[in-house]
Amino acid sequence: MNVANETPSLPPPDLEALRACFSGRLITDARDLEAFTVDWRRRYVGRTLACAQPDSVDGVAAIVRWCAEHRVAVVPQGGNTGLSGGATPDESGRSIVLSLARLARVRHVDTINNSITVEAGVTLAQVHEAANAANRLFPLSLPSEGTCTIGGNLSTNAGGAAVLRYGNARELCLGLEVVTAGGRVWNGLRGLRKDNTGYDLRDLFIGSEGTLGVITAATLKLYPKPVAQVTAMAAVENPHAALRLLELAQARLGPTLTAFELISNLCIELVQQHFPEHRRPFAGPSPYYVLLETSDSESEAHANAQFEALMEQAIEAGIVLDAVVATSGAQSRALWALRELVSEAQALTGKNIKHDISVPISSIGDFVEQTNAELQRRFPGIRMVVFGHLGDGNLHYNVSPPVDRSGPEHEDEFLAMQPGINRVTHDAVVAFNGSISAEHGLGQLRRDESARYKSDVEMALMRQVKQALDPLGIMNPGKVLPPA
Ligand SMILES: Cc1cc2nc3c(=O)[nH]c(=O)nc-3n(C[C@H](O)[C@H](O)[C@H](O)COP(=O)(O)OP(=O)(O)OC[C@H]3O[C@@H](n4cnc5c(N)ncnc54)[C@H](O)[C@@H]3O)c2cc1C
C-alpha cells in the first residue's frame, strides 16, 4: 500500500488533534513552512500539512501513531542539508515534516567505553564540541557540520573527509534508538563493540533515509584525539599517479593517513576565480592535485618529518611533480580551503551536472580516463570538475558546460544534456563495479536511476524489507524505492 496513491479520497485530518498529542511545536503557517519544503540545492519543492517539532521521543512516537491512524506520510528532517531531496515532502500535500531539531540533548559521554550518546537533532559540530570537551575525537567530518544532524548523518550514512581512516557514519555508530513506523520505541542504544544476537536492525535503519523509521538517538564511537594534524599538497600528472602516491603513503604512514583527496586543475581555477585570496601553492598549474592529511600520535615535528620523507621519495620516483607540506595550522586550513570551496565555486559559475560515484579504488584512474574520453566524444567541449575522496574510491565527478556556452542564456541547452551525461557516467560506473551514489543517498534524485541498475533480486529484497517495517507505506514515501 502506498499512502500517496491511497489518500486522495480521505478527508483532511484534524491538525488540532495532532497538536494536542505531543509537546513541542507544530508549524502550520504557509510562510513558516517554506523552509521545510524545499531542499538545500533548491531543486525540489514539496507541500506539507504541517511541520512537527517534538521535544521528546514519546512525542515523536505519538506523532507517528497519529500519522499512521490518519494515513498521513511522515517526512523526517534533520538539518535539511541532504543533496538528494530525501528530506523534502512530495507535492501531494498529505504529509507531515517531522523535524528532529528539538531533540538536541547530549545524553551521555563514556570515556572508558569511548562512546557518546546524543539525540538525533544534535548537529555534527555539537558532537565534535562534546567529544572535544571530553578530550576525545568524533571523526565524522563534513563541510555541512554546523547544520547537519546526527539523525541525518546516520540516515544518509554520510561519508566526508575522514572515511579513509575511520569509516563512514555506519562504522561510527554503536547503537540506535528508533521510533518505528507503527509508533513504537525501539531502544537499541547498546554501545557494544560486539553483539551477535540476530539480525542487525541498527544497520537496516542506517542509510535508509527515513523510509523505515525515525532515528531519535544514537550511541557513537569516540577516539583518542591525535597530538598533531598536518596537511600536505602534491601536484600530479593524472589520477594514476595519485593512486601510486596513495599506495606509497599508506605503506609509509599506515593508519595515520587520515585524508587523501583528489582535485583536478579546473577545480582550483574555479576557486581562484571566485575566491582570489585562495591561490594554489605552486608556481604553475598541474593537471591534478592531491590533498593529504596525517593525524599523528607523537608530535607535529614527527608528522612533518614523515610527510617530508614521503614527498621526497615520491618526487624521486617520478610520482609527484611538486609538493608542499604545511608548517602551521593557518597553512593547513588554507590548503583545505582549496578543496572545500570547490562546490561553492562551481555553483557560482552556473548550472552544473553532478555525480557522486564510487568505484574500487584501484579502478579510479581507468574510470576517469575512459569516461572523460567517452563524454568528450559525445558532448564535445564539456569541462570536467573532478574532485573527491580518492582514498575511498569516491569522486564528485561533475560536469560544467563548454566555455563558449556557459552563460545563463545557454542553461536550458546544457541541462538538456543531463540525461545523456548521467547515462554515460553511470553506465561506466556500473561497468567498473561501482555505485551511482557513494555518500549522498538516493532520496528522490537517484531513486529511479538506482532501480535501473540494481538486480531484480536486490530490488525485491529491498521492497520486502520496506513492507515488513513500514506496512502502511507512511515513512517518507517516494524516496529510495520507486512506487511499486
Ligand atoms: C555544503 C555541503 C557539503 C556536504 N558534504 C558532504 C560530504 O562531504 N559527505 C556527505 O556524505 N554528505 C555531504 N553533504 C550532504 C549532507 O550534509 C549529508 O547528507 C548529511 O548527512 C544530511 O544531514 P541532515 O541532518 O541535514 O539531514 P536531512 O537533509 O535533513 O535529511 C537527509 C535524509 O535523512 C532523513 N532523516 C533525517 N533525519 C532523520 C532521522 N532522525 N530519522 C530518520 N531519517 C532522517 C531525511 O528524511 C532524508 O531522507 C553536504 C551537504 C552540503 C550542503
The ligand as a Gaussian input file, in Angstrom:
#p B3LYP/6-31G(d) Opt

LIG

0 1
 C       27.981000      22.171000       1.714000
 C       27.627000      20.705000       1.866000
 C       28.640000      19.759000       1.914000
 C       28.325000      18.405000       2.083000
 N       29.336000      17.496000       2.124000
 C       29.061000      16.197000       2.320000
 C       30.116000      15.232000       2.386000
 O       31.297000      15.543000       2.277000
 N       29.765000      13.943000       2.580000
 C       28.468000      13.556000       2.729000
 O       28.202000      12.367000       2.939000
 N       27.450000      14.435000       2.642000
 C       27.716000      15.745000       2.444000
 N       26.688000      16.650000       2.363000
 C       25.288000      16.186000       2.418000
 C       24.583000      16.281000       3.786000
 O       25.191000      17.242000       4.635000
 C       24.551000      14.913000       4.452000
 O       23.756000      14.042000       3.674000
 C       24.000000      14.922000       5.889000
 O       24.227000      13.658000       6.454000
 C       22.498000      15.227000       5.974000
 O       22.155000      15.509000       7.326000
 P       20.865000      16.394000       7.657000
 O       20.671000      16.414000       9.132000
 O       20.963000      17.700000       7.007000
 O       19.733000      15.512000       7.004000
 P       18.429000      15.931000       6.084000
 O       18.923000      16.653000       4.901000
 O       17.507000      16.690000       6.976000
 O       17.871000      14.544000       5.747000
 C       18.563000      13.651000       4.907000
 C       17.788000      12.318000       4.815000
 O       17.757000      11.686000       6.090000
 C       16.420000      11.558000       6.578000
 N       16.462000      11.876000       8.009000
 C       16.955000      12.997000       8.596000
 N       16.899000      12.874000       9.935000
 C       16.360000      11.656000      10.200000
 C       16.045000      10.951000      11.387000
 N       16.290000      11.459000      12.588000
 N       15.485000       9.720000      11.274000
 C       15.239000       9.179000      10.062000
 N       15.513000       9.799000       8.911000
 C       16.066000      11.025000       8.973000
 C       15.585000      12.517000       5.749000
 O       14.236000      12.082000       5.634000
 C       16.331000      12.488000       4.431000
 O       15.925000      11.369000       3.685000
 C       26.977000      18.006000       2.187000
 C       25.956000      18.959000       2.127000
 C       26.264000      20.293000       1.969000
 C       25.145000      21.288000       1.941000

